[in-house]
Amino acid sequence: MFNNEMLKKVYKGTTTVGIVGKDFVVLGADKRVSSGTYIFHKQGKKIHAIDHHVATTMAGVVADAQSLVEQLRIEAAFYRLTNERPMPVQAVATLASILLFQMRPILIAHMLIGGVDGKGAQLYSIDWLGTVTREKYTASGSGSPYAVTLLENEYSENISREEAIRLAVKAVNAAMRRDPGSGEGIDVAVIDKNGVKELDKREITEILKMRVS
């Protein structure tokens, strides 16, 4: 039987954040893949595009999260093909919720799903039980208490794209400095009407040089 002690081990590492602006969503994540005190990988990818207009972060068991991302990609592609339009962002989040609920406790993952469609920019948090909440900003993983403190203090409804990117980097960086399960580097992606765009390493380095921490 799955218990709280097992869940604590599953969620030992990772920091991911999501921020919603007027017409965009920013997702951020660290790169450390760990289990307890052991670091499996120093360049783990935790932000993934599901379709051209929607992306997700992942925390939890890596294999479970990757499997869920692939299922969402397949369903989103099928929806686009059969309906000749992209799957609504809320529908992607709902589908992730259903899959997690049906497979609990086999699939152990926490996802932030962000995207832009005809209803605007949206961000959803889906926990390992399938609970869905719509957010303006949020964080997941073991470093989330450190990240969300910055998000709460500095987020505003009219935040600009540049401010949101800097805040995402700042929040993940703060978690990396305080949470042993997070580290190695930062990935950031911006989703808007033009699609999903990941920032390159140089852009993130320049932001860090601005002493965002």
C-alpha positions in Angstrom: 0.0 0.0 0.0 1.3 3.5 -0.8 1.9 5.6 2.3 3.1 9.0 3.3 6.7 7.8 3.9 6.9 6.4 0.3 5.4 9.7 -1.0 8.1 11.7 0.8 10.8 9.6 -0.9 9.1 10.1 -4.3 9.1 13.9 -3.9 12.6 14.3 -2.5 13.8 16.6 -5.2 12.9 19.1 -7.9 11.6 22.7 -8.1 9.2 23.8 -10.9 7.3 27.1 -11.1 4.6 28.5 -13.3 3.5 32.2 -13.8 0.6 33.6 -15.9 0.7 36.9 -17.6 -1.9 38.7 -19.7 -1.2 36.7 -22.8 1.5 34.3 -21.9 2.7 31.6 -19.4 6.2 31.2 -18.1 7.4 27.8 -16.8 10.7 27.2 -15.0 12.5 24.2 -13.5 15.8 23.1 -12.1 17.8 20.3 -13.8 18.8 18.0 -11.0 17.4 14.4 -11.1 17.8 12.8 -7.7 16.6 10.1 -5.4 17.2 10.8 -1.7 20.8 11.9 -1.5 21.8 10.4 -4.8 22.0 12.5 -7.9 21.1 10.5 -11.0 21.5 13.2 -13.6 22.7 16.9 -13.7 21.0 17.9 -16.9 17.5 16.5 -16.5 14.7 18.1 -18.7 11.6 18.9 -16.7 9.8 21.2 -19.1 8.1 19.5 -22.1 5.9 20.8 -24.9 2.7 18.8 -25.2 1.6 20.6 -28.4 2.4 23.9 -30.0 0.3 25.9 -27.6 0.8 24.0 -24.3 3.6 22.7 -22.2 4.1 21.0 -18.8 6.6 20.7 -16.0 7.0 17.5 -14.1 7.9 16.4 -10.6 7.8 13.0 -9.0 8.9 9.6 -10.4 10.7 10.4 -13.7 9.5 7.4 -15.6 5.9 8.0 -14.6 6.0 11.7 -15.5 7.6 10.9 -18.9 5.0 8.3 -19.6 2.2 10.7 -18.8 3.7 13.4 -21.0 3.8 11.0 -23.9 0.2 10.0 -23.4 -0.8 13.7 -23.4 1.1 14.4 -26.5 -0.6 11.5 -28.4 -4.0 12.6 -27.3 -3.4 16.2 -28.1 -2.1 15.3 -31.6 -5.1 13.0 -32.2 -7.5 15.8 -31.1 -5.8 18.3 -33.4 -6.0 15.9 -36.3 -9.7 14.9 -35.8 -11.0 18.4 -34.8 -8.7 20.5 -37.0 -7.9 22.7 -34.0 -5.7 22.4 -30.9 -7.0 20.7 -27.7 -8.1 23.4 -25.2 -5.6 23.9 -22.4 -8.2 23.1 -19.8 -9.0 19.8 -21.6 -5.3 18.9 -21.5 -5.2 19.5 -17.7 -8.5 17.6 -17.3 -7.1 14.6 -19.2 -3.9 14.6 -17.1 -6.1 14.6 -14.0 -8.2 11.7 -15.2 -5.1 9.6 -16.1 -3.5 10.3 -12.7 -6.7 9.5 -10.8 -7.4 6.3 -12.7 -3.8 5.1 -12.3 -3.2 6.1 -8.7 -1.0 5.0 -6.9 0.8 3.5 -9.9 1.5 6.8 -11.6 3.3 9.2 -9.2 3.7 12.7 -10.7 2.9 16.3 -10.1 2.4 18.5 -13.2 2.1 22.2 -14.0 0.3 22.6 -17.3 0.4 26.0 -19.0 -0.7 27.2 -22.3 -2.6 29.8 -24.4 -5.8 29.2 -26.4 -8.9 31.0 -27.4 -9.7 31.5 -23.7 -6.4 33.2 -23.0 -3.3 32.2 -20.9 -4.0 29.5 -18.4 -2.0 27.6 -15.7 -3.1 24.4 -14.0 -1.6 22.4 -11.2 -2.4 18.6 -11.1 -1.2 16.6 -8.2 -0.5 12.8 -8.0 -4.2 12.1 -7.0 -5.5 14.0 -10.0 -6.6 17.1 -8.2 -6.7 20.1 -10.6 -6.5 23.7 -9.5 -6.2 26.8 -11.8 -3.5 29.1 -10.7 -2.0 32.6 -11.5 1.3 31.4 -10.1 2.5 28.3 -8.3 5.4 25.9 -7.6 5.9 22.2 -7.1 8.5 19.9 -5.8 10.6 19.9 -2.7 11.9 23.4 -3.3 8.4 24.8 -3.8 8.2 26.4 -0.3 11.2 28.6 -1.1 10.0 29.4 -4.7 6.4 30.2 -3.8 7.5 32.7 -1.2 9.1 34.8 -3.9 6.2 34.3 -6.3 3.7 35.6 -3.7 5.8 38.6 -2.8 6.6 39.7 -6.4 3.8 38.5 -8.6 1.3 41.1 -10.0 -1.7 40.7 -12.3 -0.1 43.0 -14.9 3.4 41.4 -14.8 5.3 41.8 -18.1 6.9 38.9 -20.0 10.4 40.0 -19.0 9.4 40.4 -15.4 7.8 37.0 -15.3 10.9 35.4 -16.8 13.1 37.1 -14.3 10.8 36.1 -11.5 10.8 32.4 -12.6 14.6 32.3 -12.7 14.8 34.1 -9.3 12.3 31.7 -7.7 14.0 28.5 -9.0 17.4 29.9 -8.2 16.3 30.6 -4.6 15.1 27.1 -4.2 18.3 25.7 -5.6 20.3 27.6 -3.0 18.3 26.2 -0.1 16.8 22.9 -1.2 19.2 19.9 -1.5 16.9 18.2 -3.9 17.2 21.0 -6.5 20.2 22.2 -8.4 22.5 22.1 -11.4 20.8 24.7 -13.5 17.6 26.3 -14.7 15.4 25.8 -17.7 12.7 28.4 -18.7 10.0 28.2 -21.4 7.5 30.9 -22.5 4.2 29.9 -24.1 2.2 32.5 -26.0 0.3 32.8 -29.3 3.4 32.0 -31.2 3.9 28.7 -29.4 6.4 27.2 -26.9 9.8 28.8 -26.8 12.6 27.7 -24.5 15.2 30.2 -23.4 18.7 29.3 -24.2 21.5 29.0 -21.6 23.0 32.4 -22.5 19.7 34.2 -21.8 19.3 32.6 -18.4 23.0 33.3 -17.5 22.5 37.0 -18.3 19.5 37.1 -16.0 21.4 35.4 -13.2 24.2 38.0 -13.7 21.6 40.7 -12.8 21.8 39.3 -9.2 18.2 38.1 -9.3 19.0 36.1 -6.2 
